[in-house]
Amino acid sequence: MRKAIKITIVLAILAVPSAALAATTSQPQAINCSQFKTKPTRITLSCGDGNTWLGKLKWSSWSKTQAVATGNFTQNNCTPNCAAGHTHSVAMTVTLSKVKNCPGQGKVSPAFKHATIVYKGKRPKGAPLSANFSCPPSLPGEY
């Protein structure tokens, strides 16, 4: 009986590192305002008003260190105001990088914290060359 208890304890101790390793080896996700997304078709850059985004994203690669997609940078010109403005899109390539752990959705999730944008053709006035993402708010009781 004692031998069975010792084996159970040893197996339980050995299981902890593998569970921790599984949590840290999951694929990073994109941060899309207040949500984590894997291979999203759209990433909103201006979460407050939603007037700027990367859309029609088609992912050519998605690894533990970076993700690359082609699509469109779209921005509302807000003329005469944002409600009556028109959107304009330009083809671009985005590379997500700088993976950091974010608490959220009941666990710690790796997430891409940076985007580098390369425009095909002329970059629109005021369009960013890069963007940084903040971790979404964590659920109550998370660290």
ChimeraX attribute file (.defattr): number of C-alpha atoms within 10 A of each C-alpha:
attribute: neighborCount
match mode: 1-to-1
recipient: residues
	/A:1	5
	/A:2	7
	/A:3	8
	/A:4	9
	/A:5	10
	/A:6	11
	/A:7	11
	/A:8	12
	/A:9	12
	/A:10	11
	/A:11	11
	/A:12	11
	/A:13	11
	/A:14	11
	/A:15	12
	/A:16	11
	/A:17	11
	/A:18	11
	/A:19	10
	/A:20	10
	/A:21	11
	/A:22	10
	/A:23	14
	/A:24	14
	/A:25	11
	/A:26	13
	/A:27	18
	/A:28	29
	/A:29	24
	/A:30	25
	/A:31	25
	/A:32	21
	/A:33	19
	/A:34	13
	/A:35	13
	/A:36	21
	/A:37	16
	/A:38	13
	/A:39	19
	/A:40	18
	/A:41	14
	/A:42	17
	/A:43	21
	/A:44	18
	/A:45	22
	/A:46	13
	/A:47	13
	/A:48	9
	/A:49	9
	/A:50	13
	/A:51	19
	/A:52	21
	/A:53	19
	/A:54	25
	/A:55	20
	/A:56	17
	/A:57	20
	/A:58	16
	/A:59	17
	/A:60	10
	/A:61	11
	/A:62	17
	/A:63	13
	/A:64	16
	/A:65	14
	/A:66	19
	/A:67	20
	/A:68	19
	/A:69	23
	/A:70	21
	/A:71	20
	/A:72	22
	/A:73	29
	/A:74	22
	/A:75	22
	/A:76	18
	/A:77	16
	/A:78	13
	/A:79	11
	/A:80	9
	/A:81	10
	/A:82	13
	/A:83	11
	/A:84	10
	/A:85	14
	/A:86	14
	/A:87	13
	/A:88	13
	/A:89	16
	/A:90	17
	/A:91	18
	/A:92	20
	/A:93	20
	/A:94	23
	/A:95	19
	/A:96	25
	/A:97	21
	/A:98	15
	/A:99	19
	/A:100	15
	/A:101	15
	/A:102	22
	/A:103	17
	/A:104	20
	/A:105	15
	/A:106	12
	/A:107	14
	/A:108	16
	/A:109	22
	/A:110	25
	/A:111	29
	/A:112	28
	/A:113	21
	/A:114	21
	/A:115	22
	/A:116	15
	/A:117	21
	/A:118	17
	/A:119	19
	/A:120	12
	/A:121	9
	/A:122	8
	/A:123	16
	/A:124	14
	/A:125	6
	/A:126	7
	/A:127	14
	/A:128	15
	/A:129	12
	/A:130	13
	/A:131	12
	/A:132	14
	/A:133	15
	/A:134	14
	/A:135	22
	/A:136	16
	/A:137	14
	/A:138	16
	/A:139	12
	/A:140	9
	/A:141	6
	/A:142	12
	/A:143	11
